[in-house]
């Protein structure tokens, strides 16, 4: 049973898992936590919850910690396995001041992915967080994983919360139903439904794409995963899901080569299960590439991330043009 695993705790969202990780690492009020400048803004809500202060460090165009920088002393350092590709933890360690800070492996994108040694992502440092709902369609679902060590304050960790049994939201039920129909339909129904919802929002005076700026400092109310999420997770065929994702990535790679689309990851390492296909949106034929991706039903093309308001990422950075073919179904 997944809920009985001794070195994991399941949560509704990775943001709650990150709060527990920070507490286990004894990150206290006003402590500095090093995080990438290229990061989704909701990470800051977890730091805010424990009173920590972010210090941003640079990421290169291959989505690795930028070589040559010297990171200041800190209570913790977060490294991100962007889109399921392993972060270079050895490089990250080499950039830190002495004594080195403990590392939190942010594996929000990397469920079912592993590094070149076959070690599952999210388990390579003292503490790691993984968001399963970023990989498969769930109401919610994430977990904290840790490796035993004297420096961890295990006493801060609450017992596993029981799964929620509340009714699923109408929006999730609708998305799930459309996705099920889409999988067996010759017509791509998800984009049609998505565009219809956005049209309704625009005609009612709202933004076509929902924005949640409060995510930067406010955690979701629900902390325990829904029982439906746990049921779906247990039923996933891991091998088939990895094969599906790798095949989609290779198909997108073929299209990218056709249109000379540049991307941070050209190769697909053996053990990687990609969350999607990231690419830079500043090349000449990106529109034609996106149209081919959509016609081939590889996934939705989205922008990622919604950066924190305090991010130090330069306005000229190419990372600001990054798009993703999202393989979520």
Secondary structure, 3 states (H helix, E strand, C coil): CHHHCCCEEEECCHHHHHHHHHHHCCCCCCCEEEEECCCECCHHHHHHHHCCEEEEECECCCCCECCCCCECCCCEEEEECHHHCCCCHHHHHHCECCCCCEEEEEECCCCCCECCCCCECCCCCCEEEEEHHHCCCCCCCEEEEECCCCCCCHHHCCCCCCCECCCCCHHHHHHHHHHHHHHCCCCCHHHHHHHHHHHHHHHCCCCCCCCCHHHHCCCCCCCCCEHHHHHHHHHCCHHHHHHHHHHHHHHHHHHHHHCCCCCCCCCCCCCCCCCEEEEECCCCCHHHHHHHHHHCCCCEEEECCCECCCCCCCCCCHHHHEEEEECCC
